[in-house]
Amino acid sequence: MDVVEHPYRVPHIVPREGRPLPIHVERCLIVPHLHAMCSGTRMLTWPDLRDATRTRGPRDALRLRQRWFGSPFAAVEPLLPHEGVFLDLGCGFGVFAATLALGSRDREVLGVDVDAPKIARARAWYGHLPNLRFEVSDLDQDELPTVDAVVIYDVLHHLHDADALLERAARALRPGGALVVKENDVEPPWKHAVSTLVEHVAVGSGLTRSAPVRFRSRDAWTDAITRAGLVVANFVIKKVKNSTYNGTGGQG
């Protein structure tokens, strides 16, 4: 498998049969085992998620909208395998876990988070989906089940020991499994400053439980994942094409 340059400087993956598959991601997505990915299904849209979410009142609806349009969930979902057992670590309200479950009925998705109220909300929103469930779990302590894919989406910068979780996630993968890490980059500096401010506000308001927030560079995350024993491929794409996610947002 080779990486080739798109005319717009967007990396593509060329599988063995030679047909290019576009990689859509906003920023700093670290994806090992890309040969196992790209389901070929259509990209999930905002109406798909909105109609599947059982929100309760305008506050729930606003929170859902903020999560969807503030992060490139729809762009990341096609990068994961089309089937298998998935583990979403630090799933929060379960929006990306639901995106995975809605993206393919052949995925069995488990979302875990240390925040019991968020898990309760996730169950209220998505408990009706047959291939999705949620559990309260301490990411620093609890054992991880053996799975085909692990997702750590905007979580590692909140942890006391992110490297230890990466090592445990690598051990949890079956042979040929996939790990996706979505993290904010530290470049450009202004965006790093904005992301840091947003996270501090979220932690200070009690919305997010966190150790001292620590963002790292793309190279630093690559080194950490390599030390965990995985093969790393890096893709930085500054514009998402054919997606309902517009602009860089606060998560990119």
C-alpha positions in Angstrom: 0.0 0.0 0.0 1.4 3.4 -1.0 0.6 7.0 -0.1 0.3 9.2 -3.2 -0.3 12.9 -3.5 -3.7 14.2 -4.6 -3.7 17.3 -6.9 -5.0 19.3 -3.9 -2.3 17.8 -1.7 -4.7 15.5 0.1 -3.2 12.1 0.8 -4.9 9.1 -0.7 -4.5 5.4 0.1 -4.0 3.2 -2.9 -5.1 -0.4 -2.1 -3.6 -3.4 -3.8 -6.2 -3.3 -6.6 -5.0 0.3 -7.4 -8.2 2.2 -6.9 -7.6 5.4 -4.9 -9.7 5.9 -1.7 -9.8 9.5 -0.3 -9.0 9.9 3.3 -11.2 12.6 4.9 -10.1 13.9 8.3 -9.8 17.4 9.7 -6.5 17.4 11.6 -4.1 15.1 13.4 -5.7 11.7 13.0 -3.3 8.9 13.7 -4.4 5.7 12.1 -2.5 2.4 12.1 -3.5 -0.6 9.9 -5.1 1.5 7.2 -5.3 -1.5 5.0 -8.2 -2.8 7.1 -10.2 0.4 6.8 -12.5 2.3 4.4 -15.8 0.6 4.3 -16.9 2.2 1.0 -20.3 3.1 2.4 -21.7 6.6 2.1 -20.7 9.2 4.7 -23.2 9.7 7.6 -25.1 13.0 7.6 -26.5 15.3 10.3 -30.1 14.1 9.6 -29.0 10.5 10.0 -27.8 11.2 13.6 -30.5 13.7 14.5 -33.3 11.3 13.6 -31.6 8.4 15.5 -31.1 10.5 18.7 -33.8 10.5 21.3 -33.1 13.9 22.8 -35.2 15.3 25.6 -35.9 19.0 25.2 -34.2 21.9 23.6 -31.1 21.7 25.8 -30.4 18.1 24.7 -31.0 19.1 21.0 -28.6 22.0 21.3 -25.9 19.9 22.9 -26.2 17.3 20.2 -26.0 19.9 17.5 -22.9 21.4 19.1 -21.2 18.0 19.3 -21.9 17.1 15.7 -21.0 20.4 14.0 -18.0 21.0 16.3 -16.2 17.8 15.4 -15.6 15.8 12.2 -17.4 12.7 13.3 -18.7 11.9 9.8 -15.3 12.3 8.3 -13.6 9.9 10.8 -16.2 7.2 10.8 -15.4 5.8 7.3 -11.8 5.3 8.2 -12.7 2.5 10.6 -13.4 -1.2 9.6 -16.9 -1.9 8.4 -17.4 -4.8 10.9 -16.2 -6.2 14.2 -16.3 -5.3 17.9 -15.5 -1.6 18.6 -14.5 0.1 21.9 -14.9 3.9 22.2 -12.8 5.0 25.2 -14.1 8.2 26.9 -17.2 8.2 24.8 -18.9 11.1 26.7 -22.5 11.5 25.5 -22.0 8.7 23.0 -22.3 10.7 19.8 -19.3 9.2 18.0 -20.1 5.7 19.3 -23.6 6.2 17.8 -22.0 7.4 14.5 -20.0 4.2 14.4 -23.1 2.1 15.1 -25.2 3.9 12.5 -22.5 3.7 10.0 -22.7 -0.1 9.8 -25.0 -2.7 11.3 -22.0 -5.1 11.3 -20.3 -3.2 14.0 -20.9 -4.0 17.7 -19.9 -0.9 19.6 -19.2 -0.4 23.3 -18.8 3.1 24.6 -17.2 3.6 28.0 -16.7 6.7 30.2 -15.8 7.5 33.8 -18.6 10.1 34.0 -21.8 8.2 35.1 -24.2 11.1 34.2 -22.8 11.3 30.7 -23.3 7.5 30.3 -26.9 7.9 31.5 -27.5 10.5 28.9 -25.8 8.4 26.2 -28.1 5.5 27.1 -31.2 7.7 27.0 -30.2 9.0 23.6 -29.0 5.8 21.9 -30.0 2.8 24.1 -32.5 1.8 21.4 -29.8 1.0 18.9 -29.3 -2.8 18.8 -25.6 -2.7 18.1 -24.6 -0.1 20.7 -24.2 -0.2 24.5 -22.6 1.9 27.2 -20.8 1.3 30.4 -19.3 3.4 33.2 -15.5 2.6 33.3 -12.4 4.2 34.7 -9.9 4.4 31.8 -7.0 4.5 34.2 -7.9 1.4 36.1 -10.4 -1.0 34.4 -9.3 -3.8 32.1 -10.1 -3.4 28.5 -11.9 -6.1 26.5 -10.4 -7.7 23.5 -11.8 -5.9 20.4 -11.2 -5.4 16.7 -10.9 -1.6 16.9 -10.3 1.0 19.6 -11.3 4.7 19.2 -9.8 7.4 21.5 -11.5 10.6 20.3 -10.4 13.9 22.0 -9.6 12.1 25.3 -5.8 11.6 25.7 -5.1 15.2 26.5 -7.4 14.8 29.6 -5.5 11.9 31.2 -2.8 11.6 33.8 -1.0 8.9 31.9 -2.1 8.9 28.2 0.9 6.6 27.2 -0.3 3.9 29.6 -3.8 3.9 28.0 -2.3 3.7 24.5 -0.3 0.6 25.6 -3.4 -1.0 27.1 -5.4 -0.2 24.0 -2.7 -1.8 21.8 -2.9 -5.0 23.9 -6.7 -5.0 23.6 -6.6 -5.2 19.8 -6.9 -8.5 18.1 -4.3 -9.3 15.4 -4.9 -6.9 12.5 -7.0 -4.6 14.7 -7.2 -0.8 14.3 -6.6 2.1 16.6 -7.8 5.6 15.8 -6.6 8.5 17.9 -8.2 12.0 17.3 -6.3 14.8 19.0 -5.9 18.5 18.7 -2.6 19.5 17.2 -0.4 22.2 18.8 -0.1 24.0 15.4 -0.9 26.7 14.5 -0.2 28.3 17.9 -3.4 30.5 17.9 -5.6 27.4 17.4 -3.7 25.6 20.2 -4.4 28.6 22.5 -8.1 28.6 21.6 -8.4 24.8 22.1 -6.6 25.1 25.5 -9.0 27.9 26.6 -12.1 25.9 25.5 -10.9 22.8 27.5 -10.1 24.9 30.6 -13.6 26.4 30.5 -15.2 22.9 30.1 -13.2 21.5 33.0 -13.7 24.6 35.2 -17.5 24.5 34.6 -17.7 20.8 35.5 -18.7 19.7 32.0 -15.5 17.7 31.6 -13.6 15.6 34.1 -9.9 16.0 33.5 -6.3 15.9 34.7 -4.4 19.0 33.8 -5.0 19.4 30.0 -1.9 18.5 28.0 -2.0 18.7 24.2 1.0 17.3 22.2 2.3 17.6 18.8 1.5 15.1 16.0 5.1 13.8 16.2 4.8 13.3 19.9 1.6 11.3 19.6 3.2 9.3 16.7 6.2 8.4 19.0 3.8 7.4 21.8 1.8 5.1 19.6 4.9 3.6 18.1 6.2 2.8 21.6 2.9 1.1 22.3 3.8 -1.3 19.5 1.6 -0.1 16.6 2.4 0.9 13.1 1.5 4.6 12.6 0.4 6.5 9.6 -0.2 10.2 9.8 -2.6 12.3 7.8 -3.1 16.0 8.2 -5.8 17.4 5.9 -6.7 21.0 6.2 -10.1 20.8 4.4 -12.7 18.2 4.7 -14.3 17.4 1.3 -17.7 15.8 0.7 -18.6 16.2 4.3 -21.3 18.0 6.4 -18.5 19.2 8.6 -17.5 22.7 7.5 -14.4 24.6 8.6 -11.9 23.8 11.3 -14.1 24.2 14.3 -12.9 23.8 17.9 -12.0 20.2 17.8 -9.8 20.1 14.7 
